[in-house]
Amino acid sequence: MRGISPAEGVIPELKHVHSAAGHQGRFMKGDKMRVDAIKYDITKLENCAAVVNSTNYFLSDGAPKSVNHAIHLAAGPRLHEVCRRLGTCNTGEAITTDAFDMKADYIIHTVTPSWRADKSEKANVLLTKC
């Protein structure tokens, strides 16, 4: 694949993984997981367990030209339907869905804080949840 420049790392502590299908995996302290950071179109990744989607509270497809929008387009209409049924996701939380028409197995949807010049204590608390 052209454009890939890996930067490998290890996550020593990943506490919980929850999925929309009700699956829950636990990683214990000391467990290690390989993580590769690459520069590539994540909607076209093959042999990939999951892609992470920075989404919004409503799990909707986002603004045109956003990564969130591209993921929704690549995954197809079933992703939109599942996200609509799930409803919402709070800042700092994550929901896992099937990747549907994408070649990855899953999509991890996570909501990040929206700063918009918000320098309040609430914004700092939200950031620490991520």
C-alpha positions, 0 to 999 in steps of 0.5 A: 500500500502506498503512503504507509509510514508505520509508527509502532507502539504498545498499549499496556493498559486498555481496560474495557471494550464495549460493542453495540452487539453487547460483546465486552472484552477486557484487557488486563494490566500487563496485556499488550496490544500492537498498535500501528499508526499509518497514513492511508485512507482508513476506509480502504484498510484490509486485514484490520480489526477496527478503525476508530471514528471520531464522531458526534453525540448523535453518531450521525455521518457528520459534515461532508469531507469529514473522516466521519462522513467518509466512514459512513459512506464507505460502510454503507446504509446499514451503518446509518441504520444501526447508529440511528437505532443506538441513539447517542454516545457521550463524550469520552465513551465509545461504541463498536459496530460492524464495519459493514461494507468496509474491509475492516471488521469493526468501527469504534465510534468515539465522541471527543470534546468540541472545544469552540474556545470553551475554556471552562472546567467542564471542557477540561473534565470532558477532555480527561474522559478521552 
